[in-house]
Amino acid sequence: MPIYEYRCEKCGKEVEVIAKIGDPPPKCHGPMERLVSKGSFILKGKGWYKTDYQDKPAKSSPPT
């Protein structure tokens, strides 16, 4: 399930909630506003390169 961030419009408190998309927002002193946050994953390692997915030429077998 994704993590959603909310901010209370009355007191300004921010919370993170693990919930389904249809779940109601958490309760606080006032209405809760869903925030848009940056992505929560990091790519590590060499990365993705064009050469990682190229078809490699088939090895030719010696004539028999």
Contact map, one row per residue, 1 for C-alpha under 8 A:
1110000000000000011100000000000000000000000000000000000000000000
1111000000000000011100000000000000000000000000000000000000000000
1111100000000001111000000000000000000000000000000000000000000000
0111110000000001111000000000000001100000000000000000000000000000
0011111000000111100000000000000001111000000000000000000000000000
0001111100000111100000001100000111100000000000000000000000000000
0000111110011110000000000000000111100000000000000000000000000000
0000011111111100000000000001111110000000000000000000000000000000
0000001111110000000000000000011110000000000000000000000000000000
0000000111110000000000000000111000000000000000000000000000000000
0000000111111000000000000000110000000000000000000000000000000000
0000001111111100000000000000000000000000000000000000000000000000
0000001100111110000000000000000000000000000000000000000000000000
0000111100011111000000000000000000000000000000000000000000000000
0000111000001111100000000000000000000000000000000000000000000000
0011110000000111110000000000000000000000000000000000000000000000
0011110000000011111000000100000000000000000000000000000000000000
1111000000000001111100000000000000000000000000000000000000000000
1111000000000000111110100000000000000000000000000000000000000000
1100000000000000011111100000000000000000000000000000000000000000
0000000000000000001111100000000000000000000000000000000000000000
0000000000000000000111110000000000000000000000000000000000000000
0000000000000000001111111000000000000000000000000000000000000000
0000000000000000000001111100000000000000000000000000000000000000
0000010000000000000000111110000100000000000000000000000000000000
0000010000000000100000011111000100000000000000000000000000000000
0000000000000000000000001111111100000000000000000000000000000000
0000000100000000000000000111111100000000000000000000000000000000
0000000101100000000000000011111000000000000000000000000000000000
0000000111100000000000000011111100000000000000000000000000000000
0000000111000000000000000011111110000000000000000000000000000000
0000011110000000000000001111011111000000000000000000000000000000
0000011110000000000000000000001111100000000000000000000000000000
0001111000000000000000000000000111110000000000000000000000000000
0001111000000000000000000000000011111000000000000000000000000000
0000100000000000000000000000000001111100000000000000000000000000
0000100000000000000000000000000000111110000000000000000000000000
0000000000000000000000000000000000011111000000000000000000000000
0000000000000000000000000000000000001111100000000000000000000000
0000000000000000000000000000000000000111110000000000000000000000
0000000000000000000000000000000000000011111000000000000000000000
0000000000000000000000000000000000000001111100000000000000000000
0000000000000000000000000000000000000000111110100000000000000000
0000000000000000000000000000000000000000011111100000000000000000
0000000000000000000000000000000000000000001111100000000000000000
0000000000000000000000000000000000000000000111110000000000000000
0000000000000000000000000000000000000000001111111000000000000000
0000000000000000000000000000000000000000000001111101000000000000
0000000000000000000000000000000000000000000000111111100000000000
0000000000000000000000000000000000000000000000011111110000000000
0000000000000000000000000000000000000000000000001111110000000000
0000000000000000000000000000000000000000000000011111110000000000
0000000000000000000000000000000000000000000000001111111000000000
0000000000000000000000000000000000000000000000000111111100000000
0000000000000000000000000000000000000000000000000000111110000000
0000000000000000000000000000000000000000000000000000011111000000
0000000000000000000000000000000000000000000000000000001111100000
0000000000000000000000000000000000000000000000000000000111110000
0000000000000000000000000000000000000000000000000000000011111000
0000000000000000000000000000000000000000000000000000000001111100
0000000000000000000000000000000000000000000000000000000000111110
0000000000000000000000000000000000000000000000000000000000011111
0000000000000000000000000000000000000000000000000000000000001111
0000000000000000000000000000000000000000000000000000000000000111
